[in-house]
Amino acid sequence: MSNTIRSKILIIEDDPGICTFLRATLTAEGYDAIVVSNGGSALEIVASHCPDCILLDLGLPDMDGNRIISSIRQWSAMPILVISARSTEQDKVQALDLGADDYITKPFGTDELLARIRTALRHKRMASDNSEIALRGSYHVGDMVIDYRKHRVTVAGENVHLTPNEFKIVAMLGMHAGQVLTYKAMLRELWGPSASTDNKILRVHMASIRRKIEPDPNEPKYIFTEVGIGYRMADSED
């Protein structure tokens, strides 16, 4: 009999058909799936069970799912993956800015969902302050290495000459690799809470960064644009 501890995933969804599908899919993959259909009960279970990951529908009968994200983020960094029929950029940006780790639009593919859950759980194991990077002092993906101690980036062993602000952008994306960082969150982190909400400065910096680190800036392999939302660093397979 296996002694492996199964990751606990909380499904917050009021559609019975989707609940049945998600529970069966996750159970078959070896996860411990818990299902709840309303926000009030969900918050109680989150506090009492401390799940390893949450799959959250925004359109709940008693409250908007964004309220759940805000409430949980006041005390926990547990991964929250939104699964919603709301598909506008504004909906996605709002949920991600509030603290959701990922956003999947219904209908979704099973393989994609499972891959995103694995990524979320991997990030959880690395701890909220990314202690693995803190321990190694670097982040590796493909031929690129971000050296946090020496404040430099190399690609295929060659030093990339980034400006201080360019390094800050790459370093921040590396610390949250695999996750989408919204323009608003990046601007606030890089230039303070009073920073302009105009993302033009980010686009200018990113164009320069891609010319320096990407083999083909038009087909990036390290930093991806989530159109209208923000940027995402490629996730290491380590």
Summary of the structure (lengths in Angstrom):
residues: 238
radius of gyration: 18.7
end to end distance: 28.3
largest distance: 56.9
contacts: 686
relative contact order: 0.10
helix: 42%
strand: 21%
